[in-house]
Amino acid sequence: MEAEAAKYIGAGLACFGMIGAGIGLGNIFGNYLSAAIRNPSAAKGQFGNLIFGFAVTEALGIFSLLIALLLIFVV
């Protein structure tokens, strides 16, 4: 296997983290919406946790994209 091919395979595997981030975001917002419909009075109190979970999950997805781009263009 050539080094160029291995580089692209590694970058493709690094992109699986973005798939996980997308699934995580759907899970976070879906569960928040379900809980907000069941108990609207508690929804405001959990909004900070929602934003924190969104930020952490999105940061992991962006980190995965960064690793893939580094593998393609730097290595």
PQR file with spaces between the fields and no chain letter, atoms N, CA, C, O and H, PARSE charges and radii, in Angstrom:
ATOM       1  N    MET     1       0.853   -1.178    0.000 -0.4000 1.5000
ATOM       2  CA   MET     1       0.000    0.000    0.000 -0.0000 2.0000
ATOM       3  C    MET     1       0.897    1.237    0.000  0.5500 1.7000
ATOM       4  O    MET     1       1.888    1.315    0.726 -0.5500 1.4000
ATOM       5  N    GLU     2       0.532    2.156   -0.801 -0.4000 1.5000
ATOM       6  CA   GLU     2       1.280    3.409   -0.856 -0.0000 2.0000
ATOM       7  C    GLU     2       0.931    4.299    0.340  0.5500 1.7000
ATOM       8  O    GLU     2      -0.132    4.176    0.950 -0.5500 1.4000
ATOM       9  H    GLU     2      -0.273    2.093   -1.391  0.4000 1.0000
ATOM      10  N    ALA     3       1.854    5.185    0.645 -0.4000 1.5000
ATOM      11  CA   ALA     3       1.619    6.092    1.780 -0.0000 2.0000
ATOM      12  C    ALA     3       0.459    7.038    1.496  0.5500 1.7000
ATOM      13  O    ALA     3      -0.281    7.404    2.409 -0.5500 1.4000
ATOM      14  H    ALA     3       2.717    5.285    0.150  0.4000 1.0000
ATOM      15  N    GLU     4       0.295    7.432    0.244 -0.4000 1.5000
ATOM      16  CA   GLU     4      -0.808    8.329   -0.121 -0.0000 2.0000
ATOM      17  C    GLU     4      -2.164    7.661    0.124  0.5500 1.7000
ATOM      18  O    GLU     4      -3.091    8.297    0.625 -0.5500 1.4000
ATOM      19  H    GLU     4       0.896    7.134   -0.498  0.4000 1.0000
ATOM      20  N    ALA     5      -2.273    6.394   -0.226 -0.4000 1.5000
ATOM      21  CA   ALA     5      -3.523    5.663   -0.009 -0.0000 2.0000
ATOM      22  C    ALA     5      -3.810    5.512    1.479  0.5500 1.7000
ATOM      23  O    ALA     5      -4.954    5.664    1.910 -0.5500 1.4000
ATOM      24  H    ALA     5      -1.519    5.878   -0.632  0.4000 1.0000
ATOM      25  N    ALA     6      -2.782    5.215    2.266 -0.4000 1.5000
ATOM      26  CA   ALA     6      -2.964    5.074    3.712 -0.0000 2.0000
ATOM      27  C    ALA     6      -3.393    6.393    4.343  0.5500 1.7000
ATOM      28  O    ALA     6      -4.171    6.413    5.297 -0.5500 1.4000
ATOM      29  H    ALA     6      -1.853    5.091    1.917  0.4000 1.0000
ATOM      30  N    LYS     7      -2.878    7.495    3.800 -0.4000 1.5000
ATOM      31  CA   LYS     7      -3.252    8.812    4.317 -0.0000 2.0000
ATOM      32  C    LYS     7      -4.742    9.067    4.100  0.5500 1.7000
ATOM      33  O    LYS     7      -5.424    9.557    5.000 -0.5500 1.4000
ATOM      34  H    LYS     7      -2.247    7.479    3.025  0.4000 1.0000
ATOM      35  N    TYR     8      -5.250    8.737    2.911 -0.4000 1.5000
ATOM      36  CA   TYR     8      -6.670    8.960    2.635 -0.0000 2.0000
ATOM      37  C    TYR     8      -7.569    8.002    3.425  0.5500 1.7000
ATOM      38  O    TYR     8      -8.666    8.373    3.841 -0.5500 1.4000
ATOM      39  H    TYR     8      -4.696    8.340    2.179  0.4000 1.0000
ATOM      40  N    ILE     9      -7.105    6.791    3.623 -0.4000 1.5000
ATOM      41  CA   ILE     9      -7.889    5.855    4.438 -0.0000 2.0000
ATOM      42  C    ILE     9      -7.958    6.350    5.886  0.5500 1.7000
ATOM      43  O    ILE     9      -9.017    6.285    6.509 -0.5500 1.4000
ATOM      44  H    ILE     9      -6.214    6.489    3.285  0.4000 1.0000
ATOM      45  N    GLY    10      -6.850    6.838    6.419 -0.4000 1.5000
ATOM      46  CA   GLY    10      -6.842    7.381    7.783 -0.0000 2.0000
ATOM      47  C    GLY    10      -7.728    8.602    7.923  0.5500 1.7000
ATOM      48  O    GLY    10      -8.408    8.771    8.935 -0.5500 1.4000
ATOM      49  H    GLY    10      -5.989    6.890    5.912  0.4000 1.0000
ATOM      50  N    ALA    11      -7.722    9.461    6.899 -0.4000 1.5000
ATOM      51  CA   ALA    11      -8.591   10.641    6.947 -0.0000 2.0000
ATOM      52  C    ALA    11     -10.061   10.237    6.900  0.5500 1.7000
ATOM      53  O    ALA    11     -10.897   10.832    7.580 -0.5500 1.4000
ATOM      54  H    ALA    11      -7.169    9.324    6.077  0.4000 1.0000
ATOM      55  N    GLY    12     -10.367    9.232    6.102 -0.4000 1.5000
ATOM      56  CA   GLY    12     -11.752    8.742    6.048 -0.0000 2.0000
ATOM      57  C    GLY    12     -12.195    8.145    7.368  0.5500 1.7000
ATOM      58  O    GLY    12     -13.332    8.344    7.796 -0.5500 1.4000
ATOM      59  H    GLY    12      -9.687    8.749    5.549  0.4000 1.0000
ATOM      60  N    LEU    13     -11.301    7.412    8.013 -0.4000 1.5000
ATOM      61  CA   LEU    13     -11.635    6.844    9.320 -0.0000 2.0000
ATOM      62  C    LEU    13     -11.787    7.927   10.377  0.5500 1.7000
ATOM      63  O    LEU    13     -12.600    7.792   11.292 -0.5500 1.4000
ATOM      64  H    LEU    13     -10.378    7.250    7.665  0.4000 1.0000
ATOM      65  N    ALA    14     -11.018    8.989   10.261 -0.4000 1.5000
ATOM      66  CA   ALA    14     -11.139   10.089   11.222 -0.0000 2.0000
ATOM      67  C    ALA    14     -12.480   10.795   11.085  0.5500 1.7000
ATOM      68  O    ALA    14     -12.958   11.399   12.045 -0.5500 1.4000
ATOM      69  H    ALA    14     -10.358    9.098    9.518  0.4000 1.0000
ATOM      70  N    CYS    15     -13.090   10.730    9.919 -0.4000 1.5000
ATOM      71  CA   CYS    15     -14.394   11.381    9.703 -0.0000 2.0000
ATOM      72  C    CYS    15     -15.535   10.650   10.392  0.5500 1.7000
ATOM      73  O    CYS    15     -16.637   11.190   10.492 -0.5500 1.4000
ATOM      74  H    CYS    15     -12.702   10.239    9.139  0.4000 1.0000
ATOM      75  N    PHE    16     -15.297    9.429   10.870 -0.4000 1.5000
ATOM      76  CA   PHE    16     -16.352    8.729   11.603 -0.0000 2.0000
ATOM      77  C    PHE    16     -16.719    9.481   12.884  0.5500 1.7000
ATOM      78  O    PHE    16     -17.835    9.330   13.382 -0.5500 1.4000
ATOM      79  H    PHE    16     -14.402    8.990   10.789  0.4000 1.0000
ATOM      80  N    GLY    17     -15.813   10.276   13.417 -0.4000 1.5000
ATOM      81  CA   GLY    17     -16.126   11.090   14.588 -0.0000 2.0000
ATOM      82  C    GLY    17     -17.206   12.122   14.299  0.5500 1.7000
ATOM      83  O    GLY    17     -17.984   12.473   15.186 -0.5500 1.4000
ATOM      84  H    GLY    17     -14.907   10.398   13.012  0.4000 1.0000
ATOM      85  N    MET    18     -17.257   12.611   13.065 -0.4000 1.5000
ATOM      86  CA   MET    18     -18.308   13.561   12.702 -0.0000 2.0000
ATOM      87  C    MET    18     -19.662   12.868   12.632  0.5500 1.7000
ATOM      88  O    MET    18     -20.687   13.480   12.934 -0.5500 1.4000
ATOM      89  H    MET    18     -16.625   12.326   12.344  0.4000 1.0000
ATOM      90  N    ILE    19     -19.677   11.618   12.243 -0.4000 1.5000
ATOM      91  CA   ILE    19     -20.935   10.864   12.248 -0.0000 2.0000
ATOM      92  C    ILE    19     -21.438   10.717   13.681  0.5500 1.7000
ATOM      93  O    ILE    19     -22.625   10.892   13.957 -0.5500 1.4000
ATOM      94  H    ILE    19     -18.845   11.121   11.998  0.4000 1.0000
ATOM      95  N    GLY    20     -20.521   10.395   14.584 -0.4000 1.5000
ATOM      96  CA   GLY    20     -20.896   10.283   15.996 -0.0000 2.0000
ATOM      97  C    GLY    20     -21.393   11.596   16.573  0.5500 1.7000
ATOM      98  O    GLY    20     -22.306   11.610   17.399 -0.5500 1.4000
ATOM      99  H    GLY    20     -19.557   10.253   14.360  0.4000 1.0000
ATOM     100  N    ALA    21     -20.796   12.702   16.141 -0.4000 1.5000
ATOM     101  CA   ALA    21     -21.252   14.013   16.620 -0.0000 2.0000
ATOM     102  C    ALA    21     -22.656   14.309   16.116  0.5500 1.7000
ATOM     103  O    ALA    21     -23.477   14.859   16.850 -0.5500 1.4000
ATOM     104  H    ALA    21     -20.055   12.691   15.470  0.4000 1.0000
ATOM     105  N    GLY    22     -22.933   13.952   14.883 -0.4000 1.5000
ATOM     106  CA   GLY    22     -24.286   14.167   14.355 -0.0000 2.0000
ATOM     107  C    GLY    22     -25.326   13.341   15.090  0.5500 1.7000
ATOM     108  O    GLY    22     -26.413   13.831   15.397 -0.5500 1.4000
ATOM     109  H    GLY    22     -22.266   13.506   14.287  0.4000 1.0000
ATOM     110  N    ILE    23     -24.998   12.099   15.369 -0.4000 1.5000
ATOM     111  CA   ILE    23     -25.912   11.239   16.126 -0.0000 2.0000
ATOM     112  C    ILE    23     -26.089   11.778   17.537  0.5500 1.7000
ATOM     113  O    ILE    23     -27.198   11.774   18.072 -0.5500 1.4000
ATOM     114  H    ILE    23     -24.115   11.701   15.120  0.4000 1.0000
ATOM     115  N    GLY    24     -25.001   12.242   18.141 -0.4000 1.5000
ATOM     116  CA   GLY    24     -25.082   12.793   19.496 -0.0000 2.0000
ATOM     117  C    GLY    24     -25.933   14.048   19.566  0.5500 1.7000
ATOM     118  O    GLY    24     -26.702   14.229   20.511 -0.5500 1.4000
ATOM     119  H    GLY    24     -24.100   12.246   17.707  0.4000 1.0000
ATOM     120  N    LEU    25     -25.799   14.918   18.567 -0.4000 1.5000
ATOM     121  CA   LEU    25     -26.613   16.135   18.558 -0.0000 2.0000
ATOM     122  C    LEU    25     -28.095   15.808   18.396  0.5500 1.7000
ATOM     123  O    LEU    25     -28.946   16.405   19.055 -0.5500 1.4000
ATOM     124  H    LEU    25     -25.175   14.771   17.800  0.4000 1.0000
ATOM     125  N    GLY    26     -28.391   14.867   17.524 -0.4000 1.5000
ATOM     126  CA   GLY    26     -29.791   14.456   17.374 -0.0000 2.0000
ATOM     127  C    GLY    26     -30.348   13.874   18.645  0.5500 1.7000
ATOM     128  O    GLY    26     -31.502   14.122   18.995 -0.5500 1.4000
ATOM     129  H    GLY    26     -27.699   14.382   16.989  0.4000 1.0000
ATOM     130  N    ASN    27     -29.541   13.104   19.337 -0.4000 1.5000
ATOM     131  CA   ASN    27     -29.960   12.510   20.597 -0.0000 2.0000
ATOM     132  C    ASN    27     -30.186   13.573   21.667  0.5500 1.7000
ATOM     133  O    ASN    27     -31.178   13.522   22.394 -0.5500 1.4000
ATOM     134  H    ASN    27     -28.603   12.903   19.053  0.4000 1.0000
ATOM     135  N    ILE    28     -29.275   14.528   21.765 -0.4000 1.5000
ATOM     136  CA   ILE    28     -29.391   15.584   22.774 -0.0000 2.0000
ATOM     137  C    ILE    28     -30.647   16.419   22.552  0.5500 1.7000
ATOM     138  O    ILE    28     -31.432   16.619   23.479 -0.5500 1.4000
ATOM     139  H    ILE    28     -28.469   14.569   21.174  0.4000 1.0000
ATOM     140  N    PHE    29     -30.840   16.906   21.326 -0.4000 1.5000
ATOM     141  CA   PHE    29     -31.982   17.772   21.068 -0.0000 2.0000
ATOM     142  C    PHE    29     -33.297   17.006   21.075  0.5500 1.7000
ATOM     143  O    PHE    29     -34.324   17.550   21.479 -0.5500 1.4000
ATOM     144  H    PHE    29     -30.202   16.743   20.574  0.4000 1.0000
ATOM     145  N    GLY    30     -33.280   15.763   20.637 -0.4000 1.5000
ATOM     146  CA   GLY    30     -34.502   14.961   20.679 -0.0000 2.0000
ATOM     147  C    GLY    30     -34.963   14.695   22.100  0.5500 1.7000
ATOM     148  O    GLY    30     -36.151   14.798   22.405 -0.5500 1.4000
ATOM     149  H    GLY    30     -32.446   15.321   20.309  0.4000 1.0000
ATOM     150  N    ASN    31     -34.021   14.354   22.967 -0.4000 1.5000
ATOM     151  CA   ASN    31     -34.382   14.106   24.364 -0.0000 2.0000
ATOM     152  C    ASN    31     -34.816   15.391   25.074  0.5500 1.7000
ATOM     153  O    ASN    31     -35.712   15.366   25.918 -0.5500 1.4000
ATOM     154  H    ASN    31     -33.056   14.271   22.719  0.4000 1.0000
ATOM     155  N    TYR    32     -34.172   16.519   24.727 -0.4000 1.5000
ATOM     156  CA   TYR    32     -34.591   17.782   25.335 -0.0000 2.0000
ATOM     157  C    TYR    32     -36.015   18.144   24.905  0.5500 1.7000
ATOM     158  O    TYR    32     -36.835   18.568   25.720 -0.5500 1.4000
ATOM     159  H    TYR    32     -33.444   16.539   24.041  0.4000 1.0000
ATOM     160  N    LEU    33     -36.289   17.969   23.620 -0.4000 1.5000
ATOM     161  CA   LEU    33     -37.627   18.288   23.134 -0.0000 2.0000
ATOM     162  C    LEU    33     -38.675   17.385   23.772  0.5500 1.7000
ATOM     163  O    LEU    33     -39.756   17.849   24.135 -0.5500 1.4000
ATOM     164  H    LEU    33     -35.623   17.625   22.959  0.4000 1.0000
ATOM     165  N    SER    34     -38.366   16.117   23.908 -0.4000 1.5000
ATOM     166  CA   SER    34     -39.286   15.185   24.559 -0.0000 2.0000
ATOM     167  C    SER    34     -39.542   15.579   26.010  0.5500 1.7000
ATOM     168  O    SER    34     -40.682   15.555   26.474 -0.5500 1.4000
ATOM     169  H    SER    34     -37.487   15.740   23.613  0.4000 1.0000
ATOM     170  N    ALA    35     -38.489   15.938   26.717 -0.4000 1.5000
ATOM     171  CA   ALA    35     -38.649   16.337   28.120 -0.0000 2.0000
ATOM     172  C    ALA    35     -39.372   17.669   28.235  0.5500 1.7000
ATOM     173  O    ALA    35     -40.161   17.861   29.160 -0.5500 1.4000
ATOM     174  H    ALA    35     -37.562   15.958   26.341  0.4000 1.0000
ATOM     175  N    ALA    36     -39.118   18.595   27.310 -0.4000 1.5000
ATOM     176  CA   ALA    36     -39.783   19.900   27.368 -0.0000 2.0000
ATOM     177  C    ALA    36     -41.277   19.780   27.096  0.5500 1.7000
ATOM     178  O    ALA    36     -42.074   20.532   27.657 -0.5500 1.4000
ATOM     179  H    ALA    36     -38.477   18.439   26.558  0.4000 1.0000
ATOM     180  N    ILE    37     -41.657   18.843   26.241 -0.4000 1.5000
ATOM     181  CA   ILE    37     -43.082   18.639   25.980 -0.0000 2.0000
ATOM     182  C    ILE    37     -43.760   18.011   27.193  0.5500 1.7000
ATOM     183  O    ILE    37     -44.906   18.341   27.500 -0.5500 1.4000
ATOM     184  H    ILE    37     -41.009   18.233   25.785  0.4000 1.0000
ATOM     185  N    ARG    38     -43.068   17.114   27.881 -0.4000 1.5000
ATOM     186  CA   ARG    38     -43.670   16.458   29.042 -0.0000 2.0000
ATOM     187  C    ARG    38     -43.766   17.383   30.256  0.5500 1.7000
ATOM     188  O    ARG    38     -44.737   17.321   31.010 -0.5500 1.4000
ATOM     189  H    ARG    38     -42.138   16.847   27.631  0.4000 1.0000
ATOM     190  N    ASN    39     -42.751   18.249   30.444 -0.4000 1.5000
ATOM     191  CA   ASN    39     -42.735   19.129   31.605 -0.0000 2.0000
ATOM     192  C    ASN    39     -42.222   20.508   31.176  0.5500 1.7000
ATOM     193  O    ASN    39     -41.039   20.805   31.343 -0.5500 1.4000
ATOM     194  H    ASN    39     -41.962   18.299   29.831  0.4000 1.0000
ATOM     195  N    PRO    40     -43.093   21.342   30.632 -0.5600 1.5000
ATOM     196  CA   PRO    40     -42.650   22.643   30.114  0.2800 2.0000
ATOM     197  C    PRO    40     -42.063   23.573   31.172  0.5500 1.7000
ATOM     198  O    PRO    40     -41.243   24.431   30.846 -0.5500 1.4000
ATOM     199  N    SER    41     -42.461   23.422   32.409 -0.4000 1.5000
ATOM     200  CA   SER    41     -41.954   24.325   33.441 -0.0000 2.0000
ATOM     201  C    SER    41     -40.483   24.053   33.764  0.5500 1.7000
ATOM     202  O    SER    41     -39.782   24.956   34.220 -0.5500 1.4000
ATOM     203  H    SER    41     -43.127   22.725   32.674  0.4000 1.0000
ATOM     204  N    ALA    42     -40.014   22.853   33.540 -0.4000 1.5000
ATOM     205  CA   ALA    42     -38.622   22.518   33.829 -0.0000 2.0000
ATOM     206  C    ALA    42     -37.706   22.726   32.620  0.5500 1.7000
ATOM     207  O    ALA    42     -36.490   22.576   32.738 -0.5500 1.4000
ATOM     208  H    ALA    42     -40.584   22.119   33.168  0.4000 1.0000
ATOM     209  N    ALA    43     -38.264   23.066   31.479 -0.4000 1.5000
ATOM     210  CA   ALA    43     -37.466   23.201   30.253 -0.0000 2.0000
ATOM     211  C    ALA    43     -36.479   24.364   30.355  0.5500 1.7000
ATOM     212  O    ALA    43     -35.350   24.265   29.874 -0.5500 1.4000
ATOM     213  H    ALA    43     -39.252   23.188   31.383  0.4000 1.0000
ATOM     214  N    LYS    44     -36.899   25.457   30.976 -0.4000 1.5000
ATOM     215  CA   LYS    44     -36.005   26.619   31.094 -0.0000 2.0000
ATOM     216  C    LYS    44     -34.801   26.304   31.975  0.5500 1.7000
ATOM     217  O    LYS    44     -33.706   26.811   31.731 -0.5500 1.4000
ATOM     218  H    LYS    44     -37.816   25.538   31.367  0.4000 1.0000
ATOM     219  N    GLY    45     -34.989   25.488   32.976 -0.4000 1.5000
ATOM     220  CA   GLY    45     -33.898   25.141   33.870 -0.0000 2.0000
ATOM     221  C    GLY    45     -32.869   24.216   33.230  0.5500 1.7000
ATOM     222  O    GLY    45     -31.724   24.160   33.678 -0.5500 1.4000
ATOM     223  H    GLY    45     -35.878   25.076   33.174  0.4000 1.0000
ATOM     224  N    GLN    46     -33.257   23.503   32.207 -0.4000 1.5000
ATOM     225  CA   GLN    46     -32.348   22.562   31.552 -0.0000 2.0000
ATOM     226  C    GLN    46     -31.733   23.125   30.277  0.5500 1.7000
ATOM     227  O    GLN    46     -30.944   22.443   29.622 -0.5500 1.4000
ATOM     228  H    GLN    46     -34.188   23.548   31.842  0.4000 1.0000
ATOM     229  N    PHE    47     -32.077   24.346   29.918 -0.4000 1.5000
ATOM     230  CA   PHE    47     -31.572   24.916   28.674 -0.0000 2.0000
ATOM     231  C    PHE    47     -30.055   25.106   28.711  0.5500 1.7000
ATOM     232  O    PHE    47     -29.393   24.920   27.690 -0.5500 1.4000
ATOM     233  H    PHE    47     -32.718   24.900   30.450  0.4000 1.0000
ATOM     234  N    GLY    48     -29.501   25.466   29.844 -0.4000 1.5000
ATOM     235  CA   GLY    48     -28.047   25.612   29.977 -0.0000 2.0000
ATOM     236  C    GLY    48     -27.328   24.289   29.750  0.5500 1.7000
ATOM     237  O    GLY    48     -26.283   24.245   29.102 -0.5500 1.4000
ATOM     238  H    GLY    48     -30.039   25.617   30.673  0.4000 1.0000
ATOM     239  N    ASN    49     -27.896   23.209   30.289 -0.4000 1.5000
ATOM     240  CA   ASN    49     -27.317   21.882   30.066 -0.0000 2.0000
ATOM     241  C    ASN    49     -27.406   21.497   28.592  0.5500 1.7000
ATOM     242  O    ASN    49     -26.505   20.844   28.065 -0.5500 1.4000
ATOM     243  H    ASN    49     -28.745   23.244   30.816  0.4000 1.0000
ATOM     244  N    LEU    50     -28.478   21.895   27.932 -0.4000 1.5000
ATOM     245  CA   LEU    50     -28.633   21.614   26.504 -0.0000 2.0000
ATOM     246  C    LEU    50     -27.541   22.297   25.697  0.5500 1.7000
ATOM     247  O    LEU    50     -26.924   21.677   24.831 -0.5500 1.4000
ATOM     248  H    LEU    50     -29.210   22.425   28.361  0.4000 1.0000
ATOM     249  N    ILE    51     -27.303   23.556   25.974 -0.4000 1.5000
ATOM     250  CA   ILE    51     -26.288   24.312   25.231 -0.0000 2.0000
ATOM     251  C    ILE    51     -24.890   23.763   25.525  0.5500 1.7000
ATOM     252  O    ILE    51     -24.059   23.687   24.621 -0.5500 1.4000
ATOM     253  H    ILE    51     -27.804   24.060   26.677  0.4000 1.0000
ATOM     254  N    PHE    52     -24.625   23.386   26.761 -0.4000 1.5000
ATOM     255  CA   PHE    52     -23.322   22.810   27.101 -0.0000 2.0000
ATOM     256  C    PHE    52     -23.102   21.489   26.370  0.5500 1.7000
ATOM     257  O    PHE    52     -22.023   21.253   25.825 -0.5500 1.4000
ATOM     258  H    PHE    52     -25.300   23.448   27.496  0.4000 1.0000
ATOM     259  N    GLY    53     -24.114   20.630   26.354 -0.4000 1.5000
ATOM     260  CA   GLY    53     -24.010   19.363   25.638 -0.0000 2.0000
ATOM     261  C    GLY    53     -23.823   19.570   24.153  0.5500 1.7000
ATOM     262  O    GLY    53     -23.059   18.848   23.513 -0.5500 1.4000
ATOM     263  H    GLY    53     -24.991   20.821   26.796  0.4000 1.0000
ATOM     264  N    PHE    54     -24.520   20.558   23.595 -0.4000 1.5000
ATOM     265  CA   PHE    54     -24.363   20.888   22.177 -0.0000 2.0000
ATOM     266  C    PHE    54     -22.939   21.336   21.891  0.5500 1.7000
ATOM     267  O    PHE    54     -22.342   20.901   20.905 -0.5500 1.4000
ATOM     268  H    PHE    54     -25.141   21.145   24.115  0.4000 1.0000
ATOM     269  N    ALA    55     -22.388   22.193   22.733 -0.4000 1.5000
ATOM     270  CA   ALA    55     -21.049   22.734   22.505 -0.0000 2.0000
ATOM     271  C    ALA    55     -19.985   21.644   22.583  0.5500 1.7000
ATOM     272  O    ALA    55     -19.074   21.605   21.756 -0.5500 1.4000
ATOM     273  H    ALA    55     -22.872   22.546   23.533  0.4000 1.0000
ATOM     274  N    VAL    56     -20.094   20.767   23.562 -0.4000 1.5000
ATOM     275  CA   VAL    56     -19.099   19.707   23.709 -0.0000 2.0000
ATOM     276  C    VAL    56     -19.181   18.719   22.544  0.5500 1.7000
ATOM     277  O    VAL    56     -18.153   18.308   22.004 -0.5500 1.4000
ATOM     278  H    VAL    56     -20.834   20.798   24.234  0.4000 1.0000
ATOM     279  N    THR    57     -20.385   18.342   22.163 -0.4000 1.5000
ATOM     280  CA   THR    57     -20.554   17.396   21.066 -0.0000 2.0000
ATOM     281  C    THR    57     -20.080   17.990   19.751  0.5500 1.7000
ATOM     282  O    THR    57     -19.411   17.315   18.969 -0.5500 1.4000
ATOM     283  H    THR    57     -21.219   18.675   22.602  0.4000 1.0000
ATOM     284  N    GLU    58     -20.418   19.234   19.506 -0.4000 1.5000
ATOM     285  CA   GLU    58     -19.985   19.890   18.275 -0.0000 2.0000
ATOM     286  C    GLU    58     -18.471   20.080   18.253  0.5500 1.7000
ATOM     287  O    GLU    58     -17.851   19.973   17.195 -0.5500 1.4000
ATOM     288  H    GLU    58     -20.962   19.782   20.141  0.4000 1.0000
ATOM     289  N    ALA    59     -17.874   20.359   19.398 -0.4000 1.5000
ATOM     290  CA   ALA    59     -16.419   20.502   19.457 -0.0000 2.0000
ATOM     291  C    ALA    59     -15.722   19.190   19.102  0.5500 1.7000
ATOM     292  O    ALA    59     -14.687   19.201   18.435 -0.5500 1.4000
ATOM     293  H    ALA    59     -18.378   20.446   20.258  0.4000 1.0000
ATOM     294  N    LEU    60     -16.274   18.068   19.539 -0.4000 1.5000
ATOM     295  CA   LEU    60     -15.678   16.779   19.192 -0.0000 2.0000
ATOM     296  C    LEU    60     -15.798   16.500   17.698  0.5500 1.7000
ATOM     297  O    LEU    60     -14.887   15.927   17.101 -0.5500 1.4000
ATOM     298  H    LEU    60     -17.115   18.059   20.081  0.4000 1.0000
ATOM     299  N    GLY    61     -16.908   16.897   17.092 -0.4000 1.5000
ATOM     300  CA   GLY    61     -17.058   16.740   15.651 -0.0000 2.0000
ATOM     301  C    GLY    61     -16.083   17.610   14.879  0.5500 1.7000
ATOM     302  O    GLY    61     -15.507   17.167   13.885 -0.5500 1.4000
ATOM     303  H    GLY    61     -17.648   17.363   17.577  0.4000 1.0000
ATOM     304  N    ILE    62     -15.895   18.836   15.325 -0.4000 1.5000
ATOM     305  CA   ILE    62     -14.948   19.742   14.666 -0.0000 2.0000
ATOM     306  C    ILE    62     -13.520   19.248   14.862  0.5500 1.7000
ATOM     307  O    ILE    62     -12.696   19.369   13.956 -0.5500 1.4000
ATOM     308  H    ILE    62     -16.363   19.195   16.133  0.4000 1.0000
ATOM     309  N    PHE    63     -13.216   18.694   16.032 -0.4000 1.5000
ATOM     310  CA   PHE    63     -11.891   18.120   16.272 -0.0000 2.0000
ATOM     311  C    PHE    63     -11.632   16.952   15.323  0.5500 1.7000
ATOM     312  O    PHE    63     -10.525   16.805   14.807 -0.5500 1.4000
ATOM     313  H    PHE    63     -13.885   18.595   16.768  0.4000 1.0000
ATOM     314  N    SER    64     -12.639   16.132   15.096 -0.4000 1.5000
ATOM     315  CA   SER    64     -12.505   15.020   14.163 -0.0000 2.0000
ATOM     316  C    SER    64     -12.240   15.519   12.750  0.5500 1.7000
ATOM     317  O    SER    64     -11.402   14.961   12.041 -0.5500 1.4000
ATOM     318  H    SER    64     -13.539   16.251   15.516  0.4000 1.0000
ATOM     319  N    LEU    65     -12.946   16.563   12.336 -0.4000 1.5000
ATOM     320  CA   LEU    65     -12.711   17.152   11.016 -0.0000 2.0000
ATOM     321  C    LEU    65     -11.299   17.718   10.926  0.5500 1.7000
ATOM     322  O    LEU    65     -10.641   17.575    9.895 -0.5500 1.4000
ATOM     323  H    LEU    65     -13.627   17.016   12.912  0.4000 1.0000
ATOM     324  N    LEU    66     -10.833   18.350   11.979 -0.4000 1.5000
ATOM     325  CA   LEU    66      -9.485   18.908   11.999 -0.0000 2.0000
ATOM     326  C    LEU    66      -8.436   17.816   11.824  0.5500 1.7000
ATOM     327  O    LEU    66      -7.480   17.988   11.069 -0.5500 1.4000
ATOM     328  H    LEU    66     -11.367   18.466   12.816  0.4000 1.0000
ATOM     329  N    ILE    67      -8.611   16.708   12.512 -0.4000 1.5000
ATOM     330  CA   ILE    67      -7.666   15.598   12.382 -0.0000 2.0000
ATOM     331  C    ILE    67      -7.674   15.061   10.957  0.5500 1.7000
ATOM     332  O    ILE    67      -6.614   14.759   10.409 -0.5500 1.4000
ATOM     333  H    ILE    67      -9.388   16.568   13.125  0.4000 1.0000
ATOM     334  N    ALA    68      -8.849   14.938   10.348 -0.4000 1.5000
ATOM     335  CA   ALA    68      -8.928   14.450    8.970 -0.0000 2.0000
ATOM     336  C    ALA    68      -8.230   15.409    8.014  0.5500 1.7000
ATOM     337  O    ALA    68      -7.507   14.972    7.119 -0.5500 1.4000
ATOM     338  H    ALA    68      -9.710   15.183   10.793  0.4000 1.0000
ATOM     339  N    LEU    69      -8.437   16.705    8.191 -0.4000 1.5000
ATOM     340  CA   LEU    69      -7.788   17.678    7.324 -0.0000 2.0000
ATOM     341  C    LEU    69      -6.281   17.695    7.533  0.5500 1.7000
ATOM     342  O    LEU    69      -5.523   17.841    6.575 -0.5500 1.4000
ATOM     343  H    LEU    69      -9.024   17.061    8.918  0.4000 1.0000
ATOM     344  N    LEU    70      -5.849   17.547    8.764 -0.4000 1.5000
ATOM     345  CA   LEU    70      -4.409   17.469    9.029 -0.0000 2.0000
ATOM     346  C    LEU    70      -3.788   16.247    8.363  0.5500 1.7000
ATOM     347  O    LEU    70      -2.677   16.322    7.839 -0.5500 1.4000
ATOM     348  H    LEU    70      -6.465   17.428    9.543  0.4000 1.0000
ATOM     349  N    LEU    71      -4.487   15.145    8.383 -0.4000 1.5000
ATOM     350  CA   LEU    71      -3.971   13.936    7.754 -0.0000 2.0000
ATOM     351  C    LEU    71      -3.858   14.098    6.239  0.5500 1.7000
ATOM     352  O    LEU    71      -2.928   13.583    5.619 -0.5500 1.4000
ATOM     353  H    LEU    71      -5.390   15.084    8.809  0.4000 1.0000
ATOM     354  N    ILE    72      -4.807   14.813    5.654 -0.4000 1.5000
ATOM     355  CA   ILE    72      -4.788   14.977    4.206 -0.0000 2.0000
ATOM     356  C    ILE    72      -3.728   15.978    3.769  0.5500 1.7000
ATOM     357  O    ILE    72      -2.967   15.703    2.841 -0.5500 1.4000
ATOM     358  H    ILE    72      -5.563   15.231    6.158  0.4000 1.0000
ATOM     359  N    PHE    73      -3.666   17.136    4.421 -0.4000 1.5000
ATOM     360  CA   PHE    73      -2.862   18.228    3.902 -0.0000 2.0000
ATOM     361  C    PHE    73      -1.491   18.398    4.551  0.5500 1.7000
ATOM     362  O    PHE    73      -0.617   19.029    3.956 -0.5500 1.4000
ATOM     363  H    PHE    73      -4.284   17.360    5.174  0.4000 1.0000
ATOM     364  N    VAL    74      -1.275   17.864    5.735 -0.4000 1.5000
ATOM     365  CA   VAL    74      -0.013   18.107    6.431 -0.0000 2.0000
ATOM     366  C    VAL    74       0.900   16.882    6.393  0.5500 1.7000
ATOM     367  O    VAL    74       2.090   17.002    6.102 -0.5500 1.4000
ATOM     368  H    VAL    74      -1.984   17.351    6.219  0.4000 1.0000
ATOM     369  N    VAL    75       0.363   15.745    6.676 -0.4000 1.5000
ATOM     370  CA   VAL    75       1.181   14.522    6.771 -0.0000 2.0000
ATOM     371  C    VAL    75       1.583   14.053    5.392  0.5500 1.7000
ATOM     372  O    VAL    75       2.273   13.042    5.260 -0.5500 1.4000
ATOM     373  H    VAL    75      -0.604   15.647    6.912  0.4000 1.0000
